[in-house]
Amino acid sequence: RYYNKINEPRGDEARYGLWRASQQSLHDELVRRHLNEQVAMVGPDHSEGRTALDWVDRILHDATDLIGAYETHWYASSTTELPDGQVEAVLRQAREHVSERDAHGADKLFFMGEAGTGEWVGSLDSNRFIHDFVYGVSMSDYLAQTMRAGLAGVSAWMLDDPMHQQPGAGTPGVKKEFDFKVWGLWNTLGEMAGEPAGTQLRPWFYTWSLLSRSFPHGARIVATNNLHLRGARAAAAVISGDKRTDLSLLLVNDD
């Protein structure tokens, strides 16, 4: 349904030009094969927080016809960007720009393709807080801010550690074979990686799975007032069923 051609492109105007030419080539081929009505291209899939929105602006300038849905990544700081509400403020502005400057923007969805907090373990591509309950609090705040900003969905990075290994993993005599990026809800190969406890569900699994059930596909986000309380965030959605309508309410305190 949605296809992203290039993971996390980034760079200056020249790099954007290469990306746009690549997108145009794929778009033309989809049209030629009559597949463009079945598969929507998404982008820009940029990954550097608020700077990712520079690429959204570039798309709105000359590539709106290539993009069926907007999507970006953000690994937000859990000590500044999340508690200060920067994620909501920046994404709300981006969502408004899409609706105003893309001729069909009001009908195009805007997703957060990769969500996480930006605290790494030294030079490793692993998260410092992934084993602690506080990560669940941070990701709850992240979800609340994307909902408040008008985004259509969030994909948390990531499900299971073995989905991605550290750079150079398995290099003979240099790096161990099972050297995973530690970002997941669990590690199914924890025994092989020398981390038997990794097979257990990490604390944020319970938070994220609860949020996923409470705000399912089809939930309609409703506006909530700013609480004006330090560290507090609120978000809500209506879930309509065959015989009843439910309200899910999310309250986060990360102070």
N, C-alpha and C positions, 0 to 999 in steps of 0.2 A: 504493500500500500504506500509506504514511504521509503525513499531511497536516498541515502547520503553517499555521494561518490567519493569524497576525500575526508579522512579523519583529521580534524583540527588543522586546517590550513591557517597560516598566519603570515604577517609581513606587510610590506608597503604597498603602494599603488600598483607597482609592477607585478608583484606577486598576486595581487587581486586580479589583475588583468589576465594572468595565466589561468587562474581558477575560473574566471568567468568564461574564457574561451573553451575550457574543458567542459564546463556545464552546458554551454551552447551546443557543443558537438554531441553530447549525450542526448540532450533535449531533441535535437533535430533527428537523431536516429530513432528515438522513441516515437516521434510523430510519424516518421516514415513507416514504422512497423505497426502503427495504430495502437500503441501501448500507452500513450501519454494520458489517456483517460483512466487507465487502471493503476498506474504508478505515478505518484507525485514526488518530484524532486524536492529535497529539503536542504536548508543551509542557513547560515554559513558554517555551522559546526565549529566555530572558533572556540578557543579555550582560555583566553587570558582575561577573564572577568569583564570589567566594564569596557576594556579596549575591544572586546569582541563585538561590541555594538557599533564600532566604527565600520565594521564590515556589513552590518545590517544597513547602515546609512548608505554605503556604496551600492548595495543591492537595490535599495529604494531609488537610487539615482538612475540605474541603467539595466537592471536585471530582474525586475519584478515578474516579467513574463516567464522566467525560467524556474521560479520558486513556487511550489504549491503549498508549502508550510514553512514557517520559520523555526529555526532550532539552533541553540548555542550551548556551550558548556561553561560552567563556573565552579571553580574550587575556592570557595569563599572563606575568609579568615573567621574563625569562631571567636576571636577576641575583639575584632573591630567591625568588619563588614556585616556580619550577621547581627550582633547585638545592637549596632547602630542603625539597622534598617536599611543599609545601602543596597542590598540585593533587591528589596522591594522597590526602592526609589528608581534605580537604574532600569529594571525590567519593566516597570510601569511606563516609563518614558518610551522605551523601545516598543512596547505593545501599542502605545498611542501613535507613535510615528508610523508603524505599519498600517494601522487603521486609517490614518490620515493621508499617507503619501503613496500607498499602493492602491491602484484603482479598485482592486478586489480584496484589499487588505482586511476589511472588516469581517470577511468570510473565511480568511485564512487563519489556521491555528498557529500558535506559537508554543513550542515545547522547550523544556530544559532537558537536553539530551544526555548530559552527564552532570550529576550533582554530588558534591562532597565538600568537606572542609579542607582548607589548604595548609595543613600542618604535616610536613613530611618527617621521616626518620633519617636525619643526616642526608647522605647522598642516595639513599634508597627511595624507590617509588613505593612507599608504604606510608600509611597514616599513623601518626603518633598516638591518637586517642581511640583507635578502633576497638580496643579491648575494654574501654571504660564506659560506664553508663552515660557520661556526659555527651558522648557522641550521639546518642539517641536524642538528647535534648537539642543539640545543635541542628540535627537533621530535621527535627520537628519544626524548629524555627524557620529553617530553610524552606520547608514545604509551605508553611503559613505565609511566608513572604511571596512566594511564587503564586500562590492562590490569590492573594490580595492584589498582586500586580496584573492579574488577568491572564496568566498562562494556562494552557490547556492540559498540561501533564508534566510529570517529573520522573526521570529515570535515575535512580540512585546508582552511583558507582561504588561497589559492584556486587554481584550476586555471590560469587565463589572465588576464592583466591586463585585456584589453578587455571582460571580463565586466562591469566596473563602471568608470565614469568618476568623476573627482573632482567634488565638488559645484560646480555652476555651469559645468561644462565646456561649451564650445560657445557661450557667451554672446557675441553679436556685439560685437567691439571690446573685450571684457573678458578672456575666457579662451579658450585655443586649443581646437580641436575635439577633438583626440585627446589629452586630458589624463587618462590612466588612473590608477587606483589601482594602485600597484606592490606586489603581494602574491603574484603567481603563480609557477608553475613555469617560465613563459616569457611572452613577449609576442608574439603572432602578428602584431600590427600595429606592430611596432617601427619599421619603415621609415617609416610614415606619422606615427608619433609623434616622429620625429627621433631615435630610439634604435635604429639598425640592430642593435647588439649584443644588444638585448633579445630578438631572435628565437632566440637560442641558449639551450639548456637551462641553467638556473641550477643551482649546485652542489647545492641541496637536492632537486632532481628525482631525482638518483641515489639519495639516501638514502631519500626517501619512496616511490619506486617499488620499491626493494628491500624495504622494510618491508611494502608492500602485497602483494607476492608471497610474502613469508615468513609473513605472518599473514593468510591469505585468509578469505573468508566461510566459515563452518563450523569455523574453527579453535577448539579448546577451550582456554581459558586455564587454566594450572595454577599453583598457588601457588609462589612462590619466596621464599626467606629474604631478609631485609634484609642487605646485605653489610657494613654498618657501616663503610664506607669513604667518606671525603669525596668528594662529586661522583660517586659510582658508583651505578648503578641496574641491576637485572636484572629481566627478565620472560621468560616462556616460554609456549609453546602447543603442543598436540598436534594434528597434522593427519592425519586418518584417510582413507586411500584404499581402493580396491577390493582391493589386494593387499599394501599395506604401511602402516605408521604412521610418520610422521616427527615429529621434535621441532625446533621453531624456538626458538632462544635469543637474546635481545637483551641485550647488555651496553653500557651507556652510561657514558662518563666525561666530565663537563662541568666538571671542575675545572681 
